[in-house]
């Protein structure tokens, strides 16, 4: 048998980047990688942008959600599908205005569970003022799909794009605790916690509209990169930025907000908590002259654990690397995650 697709290829890790480059990116002509004047897979991101001709951009994102189990402490696949696409639009500087969905369900899936999931998704859209403008619904024979999968297309409008291009001198800012979602899903999958209790582990899944829209309005020109660190966590996001910008990013381990229970479970299971997904947190690369002000502004918006965790430097050595200053004073390379740490995390 030749090469086969592995779980790691869909984990948002190094293997994901490799298979996308091999299957898609390397085979598309440059002229077809984006709409002229916009942003596309010439600069891979969670969303793309199309110029509207009036100085604004149409922001579009697509994602699929296969999280297992579909119900978990802090949310369900419906909340995740709506929040994830809303956040992808926000991270490119857009204001989310509409969503389309495709739901595929296994024959025999409890109708009451399906109602709960759809109601959760609609509740998020209602609260965010995002229209559901179309979609699709299919049922697969029993055993041909595992429970339920949802795909969503998010649509927004941006006056100014946030393109992931950190600049030397920038400060790395996070909106709060990281790794909550990944830890909750992992613990749920291996049976440490059940759907309701959480055992102190609760997904952080939520839309980041009330954070990003005010930030972009007030500090847009100073935000040089923005990411919601989902699959691959903080480690993957920072490695993507360092590689794309040709810089070195240095972060302080002691400054990174991680809940004690998240660190405990991750360390117990031999997983770096910095590689665990968040579904309600943002990582920003911000001009140094406004970084402290941005953090205080985030706290006023209710993100009490926002913090500066590191900085971007011009690379004389370690170009394209992320370095972690450990709590014991050492320095190590924070590598992009490999393999499938938590299958079907989102």
BAVEX-668269 format. One record per atom (N, C-alpha, C, O): x, y, z; residue in three letters. Coordinates in pm, whole numbers, plus 50000, padded with zeros to 5 digits. Example, Ala and Ser with C-alpha at 12.3 -4.5 7.8 and 13.67 -1.06 7.14 Angstrom:
BEGIN
513194943150780ALA512304955050780ALA513204967050780ALA514244966850846ALA512854977550708SER513674989450714SER512905000350787SER513415011450804SER
end
This chain:
BEGIN
500844988050000UNK500005000050000UNK500885012550000UNK501905012950068UNK500485022649923UNK501235035049920UNK500925043950038UNK500395039250140UNK501235056650026UNK500975066050133UNK499485067350158UNK498675066350066UNK499125069650283UNK497715071250320UNK497555083950401UNK498515089250457UNK496335088750407UNK496005100250488UNK495975096050635UNK495395085750670UNK496605104050720UNK496645101150864UNK495895111950941UNK495665122950891UNK495515108651062UNK494835118451146UNK495655131151162UNK495105142151168UNK496955129651170UNK497835141251189UNK497715151251075UNK497965163151094UNK497335146550956UNK497205155650843UNK496075165850863UNK496065176250797UNK495145162950951UNK494045172250977UNK494095178751113UNK493095184151160UNK495265178451176UNK495365183151314UNK495815197651326UNK495975202751437UNK496025204451212UNK496505218151219UNK497965219151256UNK498425229451306UNK498705208351233UNK500105207651275UNK501025208751154UNK500595212751045UNK502285205351173UNK503255205551064UNK502765196850948UNK502905200650832UNK502185185150981UNK501715176050877UNK500585182250794UNK500465179450675UNK499755190450856UNK498695197250782UNK499295206650678UNK498875206850562UNK500275214550720UNK500935223750627UNK501565216150512UNK501505220650397UNK502165204750542UNK502845197050439UNK501875191350336UNK502135191950216UNK500755185950383UNK499835179750288UNK499105190350205UNK498805188050088UNK498825202050264UNK498195212750188UNK499135218150080UNK498705221049968UNK500395219350115UNK501375223850016UNK501475213849901UNK501535217749784UNK501495200949935UNK501635190549834UNK500385189149747UNK500485187849625UNK499215189349810UNK497965186849739UNK497455198949662UNK496935197549551UNK497615210949721UNK496915222549668UNK497845234049633UNK497935237949517UNK498535239549732UNK499245252149712UNK500255251449597UNK500355260849518UNK500995240549589UNK502035239349488UNK501475237349348UNK502225238249250UNK500185234649337UNK499595231349206UNK498725242549149UNK498205241149038UNK498575253349221UNK497745264349173UNK498635275449118UNK499595279649183UNK498295279948999UNK499055291048940UNK498905303449028UNK497865305549091UNK499945311449031UNK499945323449115UNK498735332449088UNK498175338149182UNK498345333648963UNK497245342748927UNK495895337748979UNK494935345448985UNK495825324949018UNK494575319249067UNK494555317649219UNK493625311649274UNK495565322849287UNK495625321149432UNK494865331949508UNK494685330949629UNK494425342349437UNK493635352749501UNK492935360949394UNK493295360549277UNK491925368549438UNK491315378449351UNK492215390749353UNK492725394549458UNK492425396949237UNK493335408349229UNK493025418849335UNK491885423349349UNK494055422649410UNK493895432649514UNK493425427249646UNK493265434649743UNK493185414149652UNK492665407949774UNK493695399349844UNK494905401049826UNK493195390249924UNK494045381350003UNK493515367249987UNK492325364850012UNK494365357949947UNK493915344249925UNK494935334449975UNK495615336950075UNK495065322949906UNK495975312649956UNK497415315349916UNK498305307149940UNK497665327049853UNK499055331249838UNK499645334449973UNK500865334349991UNK498775337450069UNK499195339850208UNK498205332350296UNK497275338450351UNK498385319050312UNK497365310650375UNK496925315650512UNK497745318750598UNK495625316250529UNK495045320550656UNK493695313650669UNK493295305950582UNK492995316350779UNK491695310250799UNK490615316850714UNK489525311450700UNK490915328350657UNK489925335650578UNK490605341850457UNK491825342350448UNK489785346450363UNK490285353350244UNK489525366450229UNK488485368450291UNK490065375450145UNK489445388550128UNK489365391949980UNK490285389349903UNK488245397949942UNK487995402149805UNK487685417049805UNK486775421249876UNK488415425149729UNK488135439549727UNK486755442349667UNK486355436249567UNK486035451749730UNK484685454949685UNK484635466949591UNK483575470249538UNK485765473449571UNK485815484649479UNK485585498149541UNK485725508449475UNK485225498349669UNK484985511049739UNK485955512949854UNK485715521149943UNK487055505449853UNK488035506249961UNK487835495950069UNK488705493850153UNK486665489450067UNK486385479150165UNK486635465250106UNK486825463649985UNK486625455250194UNK486875441450151UNK485745432350199UNK485225433850309UNK485385423150114UNK484495412250153UNK485365401150212UNK486245395850143UNK485135397650337UNK485905387250404UNK485085374450406UNK483925374450447UNK485685363550361UNK484985350750352UNK485855340050418UNK487065339650398UNK485215331250495UNK485935320250557UNK485095307650549UNK483865308350550UNK485735296250541UNK485025283550540UNK485715273950638UNK486935273750648UNK484915266250708UNK485485256850804UNK484535245250822UNK483335246350796UNK485085234050866UNK484255222350896UNK484535218151040UNK485645219651091UNK483505212751103UNK483585209451246UNK483155194951266UNK482075190851226UNK484055187451329UNK483825173151351UNK484085169251496UNK484325157651526UNK484035179051585UNK484435176851724UNK483745164551783UNK482565162051760UNK484525156951858UNK484015144951924UNK484455144952070UNK485645145352099UNK483495144452163UNK482055143052145UNK481405156352103UNK481995167052122UNK480175155652046UNK479525168052001UNK479045176952116UNK478785188752095UNK478935171252236UNK478605179052355UNK479775178052452UNK480305167252475UNK480175189352508UNK481335189652597UNK481155200852699UNK480335209752677UNK481895200652809UNK481745211252909UNK482005225052848UNK483095227752797UNK481015233652854UNK481165247152801UNK480545249352665UNK480495260752618UNK480055238752599UNK479465241052468UNK479125228352394UNK479055217552453UNK478905229752264UNK478615218452177UNK479045222252035UNK479515233452012UNK478895213051942UNK479355215351807UNK478625226851738UNK479165233051646UNK477385229751781UNK476655241051724UNK477255254451762UNK477445263051677UNK477545256251890UNK478215268451937UNK479565269851869UNK479955280751827UNK480285258751859UNK481615258851800UNK481585263051653UNK482405271151609UNK480635257551578UNK480555260551434UNK480265275251409UNK480875281451322UNK479325280951487UNK478995295151469UNK480135304051517UNK480525313451447UNK480665301151634UNK481715309651692UNK482995308951610UNK483655319151590UNK483345297051563UNK484595295451490UNK484645303651363UNK485655310051335UNK483555303651287UNK483565311351162UNK483455326251188UNK484045334251115UNK482715330151290UNK482675344251329UNK484065349051366UNK484485359851324UNK484785341151443UNK486125345151487UNK487115345751371UNK488005354251370UNK486975336751275UNK487875337051160UNK487705349951080UNK488685355451029UNK486465354751067UNK486225367551000UNK486845378951080UNK487475387851024UNK486655378551211UNK487175389151298UNK488685390251292UNK489225401251293UNK489385378751285UNK490845378951288UNK491455385151163UNK492635388751163UNK490665386451057UNK491155393150938UNK490755407950936UNK490995415150839UNK490125412251046UNK489715426151057UNK488295428751013UNK487885440351003UNK487525418350985UNK486175419950934UNK485105420451043UNK485315415751155UNK483975426351006UNK482785425951091UNK481865415051036UNK481395416250923UNK481595404551113UNK480755393551063UNK479325398351038UNK478735405251121UNK478785394650921UNK477415398750889UNK476515386950852UNK475305387950866UNK477095375850807UNK476245364750762UNK476995351550772UNK478225351050777UNK476195340750773UNK476745327250783UNK475905318050695UNK474695319750683UNK476575308150635UNK475895297050570UNK476365284250636UNK477495283550685UNK475515274050637UNK475895261650705UNK475515249450622UNK474605249950540UNK476235238550646UNK475895225450591UNK476015215450705UNK477075214150766UNK474925208450732UNK474885198850843UNK474735184850785UNK473825182350705UNK475605175750825UNK475535161750782UNK475395153250908UNK476235153750998UNK474325145450913UNK473995137851034UNK473925122951002UNK473525118950892UNK474305114951098UNK474225100451083UNK472785095651109UNK472125100351201UNK472345086651028UNK471045080251051UNK471005074451193UNK471935067651236UNK469935077251265UNK469805072351402UNK470265082151508UNK470115079551627UNK470835093351466UNK471265103451563UNK470035108951634UNK469045112151568UNK470055110251768UNK468875114751841UNK468395128451795UNK469175137951790UNK467135129451761UNK466595142051712UNK466655152951818UNK466845164651785UNK466515149251942UNK466595159252049UNK468005165152057UNK468165177152080UNK469025156852038UNK470395161952036UNK470605171351917UNK471275181551930UNK470045167751802UNK470165176351685UNK469505189851710UNK470025200251671UNK468345189651775UNK467655202251808UNK468525210851899UNK468635222951880UNK469155204452000UNK470025211852092UNK471165218552017UNK471495230152043UNK471765211151925UNK472915216351851UNK472505228151763UNK473165238551763UNK471415226451688UNK470965237151598UNK470525249251679UNK470815260651641UNK469835246951790UNK469415258151874UNK470615265851927UNK470575278151936UNK471675258651963UNK472885265252012UNK473505274051905UNK473925285251932UNK473575268851783UNK474145276451673UNK473315288951645UNK473865299751627UNK472005287351641UNK471125298751614UNK471175309051726UNK471065321051701UNK471355304451848UNK471445313751962UNK472665322851946UNK472575334851969UNK473795316951908UNK475005324951887UNK474775335251777UNK475115347051794UNK474205331051666UNK473955340251555UNK473005351351596UNK473195362951560UNK471985347851672UNK471015357851718UNK471695368151809UNK471485380151793UNK472495363351902UNK473165372351996UNK474185381351925UNK474425392651967UNK474785376251818UNK475825383751747UNK475255392251634UNK475985400151574UNK473975390651604UNK473375398151494UNK473885393851358UNK473995401951267UNK474195380951345UNK474715375351220UNK473595367351153UNK472995358551214UNK473305370551027UNK472205364050955UNK472615350150905UNK473745348050862UNK471675340850911UNK471865327850847UNK471195328550711UNK469965328750702UNK471995329150604UNK471425332450473UNK471295320450379UNK470845321950266UNK471665308550425UNK471515296750341UNK472235284850400UNK472975286250498UNK472035273050340UNK472705261350392UNK472265248550326UNK471605248850222UNK472625237450386UNK472325224350332UNK472175214550448UNK472745216650555UNK471405203850427UNK471195193750531UNK471145180050466UNK470385177950371UNK471955170850515UNK471975157350461UNK472075147150574UNK472565150050683UNK471575135050545UNK471655123850639UNK472395112450570UNK472075108650457UNK473385106950639UNK474165095750587UNK473695082750653UNK473285082850769UNK473765071450580UNK473385058650640UNK474215055750764UNK475385059650774UNK473615048850856UNK474275045950984UNK475625039150959UNK475725029650883UNK476655044251026UNK477995038751015UNK478845045150907UNK480035042350897UNK478235053750823UNK478995060150716UNK479465074250753UNK480195080550676UNK479065079050868UNK479605091250928UNK479435089751078UNK478495083151123UNK480315095651155UNK480245094251301UNK479435105851360UNK479955116851376UNK478215103351391UNK477305112651458UNK476935124651371UNK475905124451304UNK477775135151371UNK477405147551304UNK478645155551265UNK479655155651336UNK478545162151151UNK479575171651109UNK478875184051056UNK477815183150994UNK479475195551080UNK478915208251034UNK479985216150962UNK481115217251010UNK479635221650846UNK480525230950775UNK479855244550770UNK478645245550751UNK480635255050786UNK480085268550783UNK480915277650695UNK482135276050684UNK480255287150634UNK480905297950560UNK480565310950631UNK479385314450644UNK481565318050676UNK481365330850741UNK481655342250644UNK482585341450564UNK480855352750651UNK480985364150561UNK481025376950643UNK480255378550738UNK481925385950607UNK482035398550678UNK482525409650587UNK482865407350471UNK482555421650642UNK483035433450571UNK484175439650652UNK484065441150774UNK485265443150584UNK486405449350652UNK486775462450586UNK486885463250463UNK486965472750667UNK487495485350616UNK489005484650602UNK489585490950513UNK489635476950690UNK491095475250690UNK491385460750724UNK490845455350821UNK492235454350646UNK492565440450670UNK493685439250774UNK494605447450778UNK493595428850855UNK494705424950941UNK495375413050874UNK494845402050874UNK496545415350817UNK497295404850750UNK498385400150846UNK499065408250909UNK498545387050855UNK499495381650954UNK500935384450913UNK501625375750860UNK501385396850940UNK502765400650912UNK503355407851033UNK503475420051032UNK503735400551136UNK504365406751253UNK505625414451213UNK506325410551120UNK505885425151284UNK507055433551253UNK508025433451370UNK507595432651486UNK509325434151343UNK510305434651453UNK509965445751550UNK509665457051510UNK510025442551677UNK509665451951782UNK508275449951836UNK507975454051948UNK507395443551757UNK506025441151803UNK506015433251934UNK506905425251962UNK504985435752012UNK504725427852131UNK503645417452100UNK502695420152027UNK503805405552155UNK502815394952141UNK501835395952259UNK502235395052375UNK500575397852226UNK499535399952326UNK498505388752316UNK498105384952205UNK498075383352430UNK496985373552431UNK495825379352510UNK496005387452601UNK494625374952474UNK493425380452537UNK493085374052670UNK492255379352745UNK493705362752701UNK493395355952827UNK493915341652827UNK494845338252754UNK493295333452911UNK493755319552928UNK493755312052795UNK492875313752711UNK494765303552778UNK494935295752656UNK494825280852686UNK495155276352796UNK494365273252586UNK494345258752595UNK493105252752658UNK493015240552670UNK492145261052700UNK490965255852771UNK490185245852687UNK489815235152736UNK489925249252561UNK489105240352478UNK489805226952456UNK489195216452473UNK491065227352418UNK491785215052392UNK491855205852513UNK491715193752501UNK492065211852631UNK492135203752752UNK490795197352784UNK490745185652823UNK489705204852767UNK488375199552796UNK488005188152701UNK487465178052744UNK488305189852572UNK487985179352475UNK488835166952499UNK488335155752496UNK490125168952524UNK491015157652550UNK490555149652672UNK490465137352667UNK490275156652781UNK489835149952904UNK488505142752884UNK488275132052940UNK487635148752804UNK486345142552775UNK486525129952691UNK485855119952714UNK487425130352594UNK487635118952505UNK488195106952578UNK487835095552548UNK489075109352674UNK489685097852744UNK488925094052870UNK489335085052943UNK487795101052897UNK486915096953006UNK487265102353143UNK486725097553243UNK488145112253149UNK488495118153279UNK487325126153334UNK487105126453455UNK486575132753245UNK485435140853285UNK484225136953202UNK484375130553097UNK483025140653248UNK481835138253168UNK481335151353111UNK481935161853132UNK480225150753037UNK479715162452966UNK479405174053058UNK479675185653027UNK478825170753175UNK478335181453260UNK479335186853360UNK479385198953384UNK480155177953421UNK480975182153534UNK482165190653493UNK482395201353549UNK482905185853395UNK484085193253350UNK485305191053436UNK486425192253386UNK485145187853563UNK486295185653648UNK487225197553653UNK488435196053667UNK486655209553640UNK487465221653637UNK487935225353498UNK488535235953478UNK487665216653400UNK488035219353260UNK486775222853182UNK485855214853171UNK486765234853127UNK485605239753051UNK486105246552925UNK487015254852930UNK485505242952812UNK485885249452687UNK485645264452695UNK484695268952759UNK486515272152629UNK486365286652626UNK485605291352502UNK485625303252471UNK484935282252429UNK484335285452301UNK483345297052311UNK482415296852391UNK483585307152229UNK482705318952225UNK483135328052111UNK484295327552068UNK482215336152061UNK482615346251962UNK483425357252029UNK483215360352146UNK484345363051953UNK485215373552007UNK484845387351951UNK485695396251943UNK483595388851913UNK483135401451854UNK483335413251948UNK483835423751906UNK482965411752073UNK483045423052166UNK484485426652202UNK484735437052262UNK485425418152165UNK486835421352180UNK487395427652052UNK487975438452056UNK487225420751941UNK487935424551819UNK487375436951751UNK488155445051699UNK486065438851749UNK485525450551680UNK485995463551746UNK486455472551674UNK485905465051879UNK486445477251940UNK487955478651923UNK488445489751902UNK488685467551930UNK490145468051912UNK490525472951773UNK491385481651758UNK489875467351673UNK490185471151535UNK489815485851510UNK490535493051441UNK488695489951566UNK488265503851547UNK489265513651608UNK489555524051549UNK489795510351726UNK490665519651797UNK492135517851763UNK492875527651757UNK492565505451741UNK493995502751725UNK494345495651594UNK495445490351580UNK493415495351499UNK493605487751377UNK494965488951312UNK495585478751283UNK495465501251286UNK496765502651220UNK497935496951299UNK499005494251243UNK497735495051430UNK498825490251517UNK498795475051534UNK499705469351593UNK497745468451483UNK497635453851494UNK498155447751365UNK497515448651260UNK499325441651372UNK499985436551252UNK499685421851225UNK499975416751117UNK499105414951323UNK498705401051304UNK497695397451412UNK497755402551523UNK496765388651377UNK495765384051474UNK495415369651441UNK495275365951325UNK495265361751543UNK494965347551522UNK494155342351640UNK494435345851755UNK493155333951613UNK492555326351721UNK493265312851722UNK493155305251625UNK493995309751828UNK494875298051827UNK494115285051849UNK494115279451958UNK493485280251743UNK492685268051753UNK493615255851741UNK494465253751827UNK493455247851634UNK494305235851622UNK495785239651622UNK496215248551548UNK496535232951706UNK497965236051718UNK498285246251823UNK499445247951861UNK497255253351872UNK497415262351984UNK498345274051958UNK498635277651844UNK498825280052067UNK499735291352059UNK501005287651985UNK501545295651908UNK501495275552007UNK502755271151946UNK502675271851794UNK503605276651729UNK501575267051736UNK501445267051591UNK501275281151537UNK501875284651435UNK500475289251604UNK500245302951558UNK501545310951553UNK501825317651454UNK502345310151659UNK503585317851663UNK504615312551563UNK505355320351504UNK504655299551544UNK505585293951445UNK505195298051304UNK506065300851221UNK503895298551276UNK503435303351147UNK503915317651124UNK504415320951016UNK503755326051224UNK504145340151212UNK505645341751195UNK506095349351109UNK506425334751276UNK507885335951267UNK508395331651130UNK509265338051072UNK507835320751080UNK508255315650950UNK507865325350838UNK508665328250750UNK506615330350843UNK506125339150736UNK506845352550734UNK507045358350627UNK507225357550852UNK507825370950860UNK509345370750862UNK509975381250851UNK509935358850874UNK511385357850879UNK511985364051004UNK513115368851002UNK511225363951111UNK511695369551237UNK511925358451339UNK511735346651308UNK512335362151459UNK512345352951571UNK511405358651676UNK511445370551707UNK510555350051730UNK509595354251833UNK510025348151965UNK510225336051976UNK510155356652066UNK510585352152199UNK509445354452296UNK508935365552308UNK509035343952367UNK507935344952462UNK508385340452601UNK509265331952616UNK507765346452701UNK508065343452841UNK507055333252892UNK505865336152899UNK507525321452928UNK506625311052977UNK505815315753097UNK504625312653109UNK506455323153186UNK505775327553308UNK504675337753282UNK503815339953366UNK504705344153164UNK503715354453132UNK502495348853062UNK501485355853049UNK502565336353015UNK501475330552937UNK500365325753032UNK500615317253117UNK499155331153019UNK498075327253109UNK497505313453075UNK496835311652973UNK497775303853161UNK497235290253147UNK496685286153283UNK497355287353385UNK495455281253283UNK494845277153409UNK495635265453470UNK496115256853397UNK495765265153603UNK496505254253666UNK495975240453629UNK496755231153607UNK494635239053621UNK494085225853588UNK494385221753445UNK494545209853416UNK494465231553354UNK494825228453216UNK496275223653209UNK496585213653144UNK497155230953277UNK498565226853280UNK498725213153345UNK499525204953299UNK497955210553451UNK498055197853523UNK497685186153433UNK498445176553420UNK496495187053370UNK496045176153285UNK496965174253164UNK497275162953126UNK497405185353104UNK498285184452987UNK499595177553025UNK500055168652954UNK500185181853134UNK501465175953177UNK501305161253216UNK502185153053191UNK500165158153277UNK499895144253316UNK499825135153193UNK500235123553198UNK499305140553084UNK499135132852962UNK500305134652864UNK500275129352753UNK501335142152906UNK502525143652824UNK502335152752704UNK502995150852602UNK501455162752716UNK501175172052606UNK501565186152649UNK501275190352761UNK502205193352560UNK502555207252588UNK501275215552585UNK500605215952482UNK500905222152695UNK499675230052695UNK499685241352593UNK498625246352554UNK500875245452547UNK500955256152447UNK500545251352309UNK500415259352216UNK500345238152294UNK499875232552167UNK498385229252171UNK497835224352073UNK497745231952284UNK496315229152297UNK495485240652240UNK495855252352250UNK494365237052181UNK493515246752114UNK492735255552212UNK492345251252320UNK492545267952169UNK491595277152233UNK490525280452129UNK490825281152010UNK489295282352173UNK488215286052082UNK487535299052124UNK486475302452073UNK488165306152218UNK487605318952260UNK488695328352306UNK488505336352398UNK489855327352240UNK491005335752275UNK491635341252148UNK491485335452040UNK492325352352162UNK493005358752048UNK494465361052082UNK494815364052196UNK495315359551981UNK496725362851991UNK497005373951890UNK496635372851773UNK497655384751935UNK497895396251850UNK499365399851847UNK500095397651945UNK499805405351735UNK501135411451725UNK500905426451710UNK500345431051610UNK501345433951811UNK500945447951826UNK502155457251833UNK503185453551889UNK502035468951776UNK503105478951784UNK503515481051929UNK502645482252016UNK504815481751958UNK505265482652097UNK504815495352168UNK504645495352290UNK504625506252093UNK504265518852158UNK502845519052211UNK502505527852290UNK501995509552168UNK500615509252219UNK500275496152288UNK499135494152330UNK501235487152302UNK500955473852354UNK500345474052494UNK499335467452519UNK500945481752584UNK500405482552720UNK498995488352719UNK498115483852792UNK498795498352636UNK497475504652624UNK496445494852571UNK495295494752615UNK496855486652474UNK495965476452418UNK495545466452525UNK494375462752532UNK496495462052607UNK496175452552713UNK495175458652812UNK494225451952853UNK495385471052851UNK494455477552944UNK493085479052881UNK492065477452949UNK493035482052754UNK491765483252683UNK491035469852679UNK489815469352695UNK491775459152657UNK491185445652656UNK490595442252792UNK489535436052801UNK491295446152897UNK490785443553031UNK489495451253058UNK488595446153124UNK489425463453007UNK488195471353022UNK487025465052948UNK485865467052984UNK487345457552844UNK486305450552767UNK485885437552833UNK485025430452782UNK486495434252946UNK486125422153019UNK487095410653007UNK486845399853060UNK488205412652937UNK489205402152920UNK490305404453024UNK491385409452993UNK489985400553147UNK490795404153264UNK492185398153264UNK493085403453330UNK492375387353192UNK493675380553193UNK494515383353069UNK495465376053040UNK494155393852997UNK494965397952882UNK496385401252928UNK496585406353038UNK497365398252844UNK498755400152887UNK499675401052766UNK499395395752659UNK500795407952787UNK501905407552692UNK502765395552729UNK503195394252843UNK503015386752633UNK503755374552665UNK505105373652594UNK505885364552622UNK505385382852503UNK506655382052432UNK506805392952329UNK506055402652328UNK507775391052241UNK508035401252140UNK508615395052014UNK509125383852013UNK508495402751907UNK509045398851777UNK510375406051759UNK510475418051784UNK511395398651716UNK512705404751696UNK513245401851556UNK512945391551496UNK514025411051506UNK514735408951381UNK515685397251401UNK516425396651499UNK515665388051308UNK516415375751327UNK517835376751275UNK518055377751154UNK518795376451367UNK520195374851329UNK520535359951337UNK521255354551253UNK519995353651439UNK520035339151453UNK518605334351475UNK517725342151512UNK518385321651453UNK517075315451478UNK515965321651393UNK514825322951440UNK516285325451272UNK515285330951180UNK514145320851159UNK514385309351123UNK512905325351181UNK511755316651161UNK511445307651279UNK510615298651269UNK512125310051392UNK511915301751511UNK511165309351619UNK511105321651620UNK510585301551711UNK509985306951832UNK510795301851950UNK511015289751963UNK511245310952035UNK512025307252152UNK511235309952278UNK510585320352291UNK511285300452371UNK510545301552497UNK511515303152612UNK512355294552636UNK511385314352684UNK512125316152808UNK511375308752918UNK510265312752955UNK511965298152970UNK511255289753066UNK511235296053204UNK511975305453233UNK510365290653290UNK510205296053424UNK511465294153509UNK511645300953610UNK512325284753468UNK513565282453544UNK514735290253486UNK515865288753532UNK514465298553386UNK515495307253334UNK516205302353210UNK517085309153157UNK515825290553162UNK516445285253041UNK515775290452915UNK514825298352922UNK516265286152803UNK515735290152674UNK515615277752588UNK516585270252572UNK514435275552531UNK514275264052443UNK513455267952320UNK512725277852322UNK513615260152216UNK512825262452095UNK511405257252118UNK511215245752159UNK510425265752092UNK509025261552098UNK508645257051957UNK508375265251870UNK508625244151938UNK508405238651805UNK506925238551768UNK506055238151855UNK506665239051638UNK505305236851590UNK504925222451622UNK505735213351603UNK503705220251669UNK503315206651706UNK503305197151587UNK503015201151474UNK503615184651614UNK503585174051514UNK502655163051562UNK502435161451682UNK502115155451468UNK501215144751504UNK499845149951539UNK499545161751522UNK499005140951588UNK497625144651624UNK497485143751775UNK497185133251830UNK497705155151841UNK497675155351987UNK496285152152040UNK496135144052131UNK495265158651982UNK493885156452024UNK493045155051897UNK492725165051834UNK492675142651859UNK491885140951736UNK490495147051751UNK489905146951859UNK489985152351641UNK488625158151635UNK488375167951747UNK487415166751823UNK489265177751755UNK489175187651861UNK488215198951826UNK487705205951914UNK487975200651696UNK487055211351654UNK486365207551523UNK485555215251472UNK
end
